[in-house]
Amino acid sequence: MALLLNSEQQMLRDAAAGFLAEQSPVAAQRRLRDEGSARGFDPALWQQVAELGWPAAVFPEAEGGLALGWKGLGAVAECLGTHLSATPLLSCVVLCGSLVVDAGSPEQRARWLPGVIDGSRRLALALDESPRHAPSAFRTQARAQAGGWVIDGEKQFVIDGPGADQFIVATGPDTRLWVVDAGAPGVSVTSVRLVDSRVAARVRFESVRVGAQDELASAGSAAQALEAALDRARIMLAAEGLGLMRAAFATTVDYLKQRVQFDVPIGSFQALQHRAARLYVGLELLESCVDAALEALDQAPHQVALLASLAKAQASDLSERLLNEAVQMHGGIGVTDEYDLGLYLKRGRVLQQTLGDGVFHRDRYARLRGF
């Protein structure tokens, strides 16, 4: 298994690191928070990202993409975590865009993918219906009526839902996927601001009419396509978490070298050295898990589900432990608003829970291994 980036993926990562450091540093996320951004991200920045080709990176060339592979986009996700940069890349491209590629007909791909790739269209996945991730527990249903279908139900915590052009809606009892216009009669969207200042949505569907042309996937294959898209997103979240935690860890190590007590840097205290060393080992382990999962996306599809849960569980658990330790080793300054560590902590808490926390993915990993 080759875990290194190829030359094109390396160029993508380097370009992303430079662009985000200049155009979307941590200060930009603080500004979005203070301004109460309605979208939780800067639409102008997202358009620049689209022009750089990031949304096109993983799509096939036949669909207008660049076919650079998931390892390249994973490197971009890590850079997003490093700088706390807010974009709808996960919701629009990784979740919805890849679902359209996998489950859409040629007509549906031609209808929706060009706008996703050039940044002019935003899709959002309306999936969960409770505070905890439960990807197969749907009360929202589509029932046949007058030659079409009617959707009724409510979805919670729809990532980047406010301002989306369409929602991909999962309905039960047998999983089905529908593309619904956000402005369709019967659709109501309520913004929900999360602890990290990003914005999700509560979306209610009341007798929303859809037709056969709006359904993704053939009967019986929607659940498989949905799970594949979720695994891609879980791996991207783990990669973003890796970038976030590396930045928080580097900040903490610098602080240990600079903060002086009893006339010596506190980093010279053996107890703090041991704690930092354990976090370093955890980061190296997480990097291996993320790299293996990204490689599986490109080369070993049969291993993706197992490695996605491994990476997400490791990222969720390490996020809680590392960020708690970072705050403790900083002392009171670690939770002051003017200090960036508090922003990393809040974003880390959201990443920890999104699309399944450590408990969810340890259980899923065990079931996949036959336990």
C-alpha positions as CSV (number, residue, x, y, z in Angstrom):
1,M,0.0,0.0,0.0
2,A,1.6,3.3,-1.2
3,L,0.7,6.0,1.4
4,L,2.6,8.9,-0.2
5,L,1.0,11.6,-2.4
6,N,1.8,11.6,-6.1
7,S,3.2,14.7,-7.7
8,E,-0.2,16.1,-8.6
9,Q,-1.6,15.5,-5.2
10,Q,1.4,17.0,-3.6
11,M,1.0,20.1,-5.7
12,L,-2.7,20.3,-4.7
13,R,-1.7,20.1,-1.0
14,D,1.0,22.7,-1.3
15,A,-1.4,25.1,-3.2
16,A,-4.1,24.6,-0.6
17,A,-1.7,25.2,2.3
18,G,-0.5,28.5,0.8
19,F,-3.9,29.7,-0.3
20,L,-5.6,29.0,3.1
21,A,-2.7,30.6,5.0
22,E,-3.2,33.8,3.1
23,Q,-6.9,33.9,2.3
24,S,-8.5,31.9,5.2
25,P,-6.4,31.9,8.4
26,V,-7.8,31.4,11.8
27,A,-8.5,35.1,12.0
28,A,-11.0,34.7,9.2
29,Q,-13.0,32.2,11.1
30,R,-13.0,34.5,14.1
31,R,-14.3,37.3,11.9
32,L,-17.1,35.0,10.5
33,R,-18.1,34.3,14.1
34,D,-18.1,37.9,15.2
35,E,-20.1,39.0,12.1
36,G,-22.7,36.2,12.7
37,S,-22.3,34.9,9.1
38,A,-25.6,33.5,7.9
39,R,-23.8,30.7,6.0
40,G,-21.0,30.1,8.4
41,F,-18.5,30.5,5.5
42,D,-17.5,33.2,3.0
43,P,-19.3,32.6,-0.4
44,A,-16.5,34.6,-2.1
45,L,-13.9,32.3,-0.7
46,W,-15.9,29.3,-1.8
47,Q,-16.0,30.6,-5.4
48,Q,-12.2,31.1,-5.3
49,V,-11.8,27.5,-4.0
50,A,-14.0,26.3,-7.0
51,E,-11.8,28.2,-9.4
52,L,-8.7,26.5,-7.9
53,G,-10.3,23.2,-8.8
54,W,-10.8,21.6,-5.4
55,P,-14.4,20.5,-5.9
56,A,-13.3,18.9,-9.2
57,A,-10.4,17.0,-7.7
58,V,-12.1,13.6,-7.1
59,F,-14.7,13.6,-9.8
60,P,-14.1,11.5,-13.0
61,E,-12.8,13.3,-16.0
62,A,-15.9,12.2,-17.9
63,E,-18.0,14.3,-15.5
64,G,-15.7,17.3,-15.8
65,G,-13.5,16.5,-12.9
66,L,-9.7,16.2,-12.5
67,A,-9.6,12.6,-11.2
68,L,-6.8,13.4,-8.7
69,G,-7.9,10.8,-6.2
70,W,-9.1,11.0,-2.6
71,K,-5.6,11.2,-1.1
72,G,-5.3,14.6,-2.7
73,L,-8.6,15.9,-1.3
74,G,-7.7,14.4,2.1
75,A,-4.6,16.5,2.1
76,V,-6.8,19.6,1.4
77,A,-9.1,18.6,4.3
78,E,-6.1,18.4,6.6
79,C,-5.1,22.0,5.5
80,L,-8.7,23.1,6.2
81,G,-8.3,21.8,9.8
82,T,-5.0,23.4,10.3
83,H,-6.4,26.9,9.5
84,L,-10.0,26.2,10.8
85,S,-11.1,27.3,7.3
86,A,-14.9,27.1,6.7
87,T,-16.1,25.8,3.3
88,P,-18.9,23.6,2.2
89,L,-16.5,21.1,0.6
90,L,-17.6,18.3,2.8
91,S,-21.3,18.8,2.4
92,C,-21.5,19.7,-1.2
93,V,-18.7,17.7,-2.8
94,V,-17.8,14.7,-0.6
95,L,-21.3,13.8,0.6
96,C,-23.7,15.1,-2.1
97,G,-21.4,15.3,-5.2
98,S,-20.1,11.8,-4.7
99,L,-23.6,10.5,-4.1
100,V,-24.8,12.0,-7.5
101,V,-21.8,10.3,-9.2
102,D,-22.5,6.9,-7.6
103,A,-26.3,6.9,-7.7
104,G,-27.4,9.4,-10.3
105,S,-28.5,8.6,-13.8
106,P,-26.5,10.2,-16.7
107,E,-29.2,12.9,-17.0
108,Q,-29.1,13.6,-13.2
109,R,-25.3,13.8,-13.3
110,A,-25.4,16.2,-16.2
111,R,-28.1,18.3,-14.4
112,W,-26.4,18.7,-11.0
113,L,-22.6,18.0,-11.2
114,P,-21.5,20.9,-13.3
115,G,-22.8,23.4,-10.8
116,V,-21.1,21.5,-7.9
117,I,-17.8,21.5,-9.7
118,D,-17.8,25.2,-10.7
119,G,-19.2,26.3,-7.3
120,S,-22.4,27.8,-8.6
121,R,-24.7,25.1,-7.0
122,R,-24.7,23.9,-3.4
123,L,-26.2,20.6,-2.3
124,A,-26.7,19.5,1.3
125,L,-27.5,16.0,2.7
126,A,-30.6,15.9,4.8
127,L,-30.0,12.7,6.8
128,D,-30.1,12.6,10.6
129,E,-33.3,13.1,12.6
130,S,-31.9,13.1,16.1
131,P,-29.0,14.7,18.0
132,R,-26.9,11.6,17.6
133,H,-25.8,10.1,14.2
134,A,-28.2,7.3,13.2
135,P,-27.9,6.8,9.4
136,S,-30.6,4.2,9.1
137,A,-33.3,5.5,11.5
138,F,-35.6,7.5,9.4
139,R,-39.1,8.7,10.3
140,T,-39.2,10.9,7.2
141,Q,-41.1,9.0,4.5
142,A,-42.0,9.3,0.9
143,R,-45.5,8.0,0.0
144,A,-47.0,7.5,-3.4
145,Q,-49.7,10.0,-4.3
146,A,-51.3,11.0,-7.6
147,G,-48.7,9.7,-10.0
148,G,-45.8,11.0,-7.9
149,W,-44.5,11.0,-4.4
150,V,-44.9,13.2,-1.3
151,I,-42.3,13.6,1.4
152,D,-43.1,14.4,5.0
153,G,-40.7,14.7,7.9
154,E,-38.0,16.7,9.6
155,K,-34.2,16.5,9.4
156,Q,-31.8,17.8,12.1
157,F,-28.2,19.3,11.8
158,V,-28.1,19.4,8.0
159,I,-24.5,20.4,7.4
160,D,-24.3,23.7,5.5
161,G,-28.1,23.6,5.0
162,P,-28.8,27.3,5.1
163,G,-28.6,28.7,1.6
164,A,-28.3,25.3,-0.1
165,D,-29.9,25.1,-3.6
166,Q,-31.1,21.5,-3.2
167,F,-31.2,18.9,-0.5
168,I,-30.6,15.2,-1.0
169,V,-33.2,13.7,1.4
170,A,-33.0,10.2,2.8
171,T,-36.4,8.6,3.5
172,G,-37.5,5.3,5.1
173,P,-38.5,2.7,5.9
174,D,-36.4,1.3,3.0
175,T,-33.7,3.8,2.3
176,R,-34.4,6.0,-0.7
177,L,-32.7,9.2,-1.8
178,W,-34.5,12.2,-3.3
179,V,-33.2,15.6,-4.7
180,V,-35.5,18.3,-3.4
181,D,-35.3,22.0,-4.3
182,A,-34.7,24.1,-1.2
183,G,-37.4,26.5,-2.4
184,A,-40.0,23.9,-3.2
185,P,-43.5,24.3,-1.6
186,G,-43.5,22.7,1.8
187,V,-39.8,23.0,2.5
188,S,-38.9,25.2,5.5
189,V,-35.3,25.8,6.6
190,T,-34.2,27.0,10.1
191,S,-30.6,27.9,10.8
192,V,-28.9,26.3,13.7
193,R,-25.6,27.9,14.8
194,L,-23.2,25.3,16.3
195,V,-20.6,25.8,19.1
196,D,-17.8,26.3,16.5
197,S,-19.8,29.1,14.8
198,R,-20.5,27.0,11.7
199,V,-24.1,26.8,10.6
200,A,-26.3,23.8,10.1
201,A,-30.1,23.6,9.4
202,R,-33.3,22.0,10.7
203,V,-35.2,21.2,7.5
204,R,-38.9,20.4,7.6
205,F,-40.7,18.7,4.7
206,E,-44.5,19.1,4.6
207,S,-46.3,17.3,1.7
208,V,-43.4,18.1,-0.6
209,R,-44.1,16.7,-4.0
210,V,-41.3,14.9,-6.0
211,G,-41.3,12.8,-9.1
212,A,-39.4,9.7,-10.3
213,Q,-36.9,12.0,-12.0
214,D,-35.9,13.3,-8.6
215,E,-35.0,10.0,-7.1
216,L,-31.3,8.9,-6.9
217,A,-30.3,5.2,-7.3
218,S,-32.3,2.2,-8.4
219,A,-34.5,0.5,-5.9
220,G,-32.4,-1.3,-3.2
221,S,-29.1,0.4,-4.0
222,A,-29.6,3.7,-2.3
223,A,-28.5,2.4,1.1
224,Q,-25.2,1.2,-0.3
225,A,-24.5,4.4,-2.1
226,L,-25.4,6.5,1.0
227,E,-23.1,4.4,3.2
228,A,-20.2,4.8,0.7
229,A,-20.7,8.6,0.7
230,L,-20.8,8.7,4.5
231,D,-17.6,6.7,4.7
232,R,-15.8,9.2,2.4
233,A,-17.0,12.1,4.5
234,R,-16.0,10.3,7.8
235,I,-12.5,9.9,6.4
236,M,-12.4,13.6,5.3
237,L,-13.5,14.6,8.8
238,A,-10.7,12.5,10.3
239,A,-8.2,14.2,8.0
240,E,-9.5,17.6,8.9
241,G,-9.3,16.6,12.6
242,L,-5.7,15.5,12.1
243,G,-4.8,19.0,10.7
244,L,-6.6,20.7,13.5
245,M,-4.9,18.6,16.2
246,R,-1.5,19.0,14.7
247,A,-1.9,22.8,14.8
248,A,-3.2,22.8,18.4
249,F,-0.4,20.5,19.5
250,A,2.3,22.7,17.8
251,T,0.8,25.7,19.6
252,T,0.9,23.9,22.9
253,V,4.5,22.7,22.5
254,D,5.6,26.3,21.6
255,Y,3.8,27.5,24.8
256,L,5.6,24.8,26.9
257,K,8.9,26.2,25.6
258,Q,8.1,29.8,26.3
259,R,6.2,29.8,29.6
260,V,8.5,30.2,32.5
261,Q,7.9,29.1,36.1
262,F,10.4,28.7,38.9
263,D,12.9,30.4,36.5
264,V,12.7,27.5,33.9
265,P,10.4,26.8,30.9
266,I,7.6,24.6,32.0
267,G,8.4,22.3,29.1
268,S,11.4,21.1,31.1
269,F,9.1,19.5,33.6
270,Q,9.1,15.7,33.1
271,A,5.4,15.2,33.8
272,L,4.5,17.7,31.0
273,Q,7.0,16.1,28.6
274,H,5.4,12.7,29.2
275,R,1.9,14.1,28.5
276,A,3.1,15.7,25.3
277,A,4.9,12.6,24.2
278,R,1.7,10.5,24.6
279,L,-0.2,13.0,22.4
280,Y,2.6,12.9,19.8
281,V,2.3,9.2,19.6
282,G,-1.5,9.5,19.2
283,L,-1.1,11.9,16.3
284,E,1.3,9.6,14.5
285,L,-1.2,6.7,15.0
286,L,-4.0,8.9,13.7
287,E,-2.0,9.9,10.6
288,S,-1.4,6.2,9.8
289,C,-5.1,5.5,10.1
290,V,-6.1,8.4,7.9
291,D,-3.5,7.6,5.3
292,A,-4.6,4.0,5.1
293,A,-8.3,5.0,4.8
294,L,-7.5,7.5,2.0
295,E,-5.5,4.9,0.2
296,A,-8.4,2.5,0.5
297,L,-10.7,5.0,-1.1
298,D,-8.5,5.1,-4.2
299,Q,-7.3,1.5,-4.3
300,A,-9.1,-0.9,-2.0
301,P,-12.9,-0.3,-1.9
302,H,-13.6,-3.4,0.1
303,Q,-11.6,-2.0,3.0
304,V,-13.1,1.4,3.1
305,A,-15.9,0.9,5.6
306,L,-13.6,-0.8,8.2
307,L,-10.8,1.8,7.8
308,A,-13.2,4.7,7.8
309,S,-14.6,3.7,11.2
310,L,-11.1,3.1,12.5
311,A,-9.9,6.6,11.4
312,K,-13.0,8.3,12.6
313,A,-13.0,6.6,16.0
314,Q,-9.3,7.4,16.5
315,A,-9.8,11.0,15.5
316,S,-12.9,11.5,17.7
317,D,-11.2,10.0,20.8
318,L,-7.9,11.7,20.3
319,S,-9.6,15.0,19.6
320,E,-11.2,15.0,23.1
321,R,-8.0,14.0,24.8
322,L,-5.5,16.2,23.0
323,L,-7.6,19.4,23.1
324,N,-8.4,18.9,26.8
325,E,-4.6,18.4,27.5
326,A,-3.8,21.5,25.3
327,V,-6.1,23.7,27.4
328,Q,-4.8,22.2,30.7
329,M,-1.2,22.7,29.7
330,H,-1.9,26.3,28.8
331,G,-3.8,27.0,32.0
332,G,-6.4,29.7,32.1
333,I,-5.2,31.5,28.9
334,G,-6.2,28.4,26.9
335,V,-9.9,29.3,27.2
336,T,-9.7,33.0,26.8
337,D,-11.5,34.3,23.7
338,E,-8.6,36.2,22.2
339,Y,-6.5,33.0,22.2
340,D,-6.9,30.7,19.1
341,L,-6.9,27.5,21.1
342,G,-10.5,27.9,22.2
343,L,-11.5,28.0,18.5
344,Y,-9.7,24.8,17.9
345,L,-11.4,23.2,20.9
346,K,-14.9,24.1,19.7
347,R,-14.3,23.0,16.2
348,G,-12.8,19.8,17.5
349,R,-15.9,19.1,19.6
350,V,-18.1,19.4,16.5
351,L,-15.8,17.2,14.4
352,Q,-15.9,14.6,17.2
353,Q,-19.6,14.2,17.0
354,T,-20.3,14.7,13.2
355,L,-21.2,11.5,11.4
356,G,-20.6,9.4,14.4
357,D,-18.4,9.7,17.5
358,G,-15.9,7.3,18.9
359,V,-18.5,5.1,20.5
360,F,-20.5,4.8,17.3
361,H,-17.5,3.9,15.2
362,R,-15.9,1.4,17.7
363,D,-19.2,-0.4,17.7
364,R,-19.4,-0.3,13.9
365,Y,-15.8,-1.5,13.6
366,A,-16.5,-4.4,15.9
367,R,-19.6,-5.4,13.9
368,L,-17.7,-5.2,10.6
369,R,-15.1,-7.5,12.1
370,G,-17.7,-10.0,13.1
371,F,-17.9,-9.4,16.8
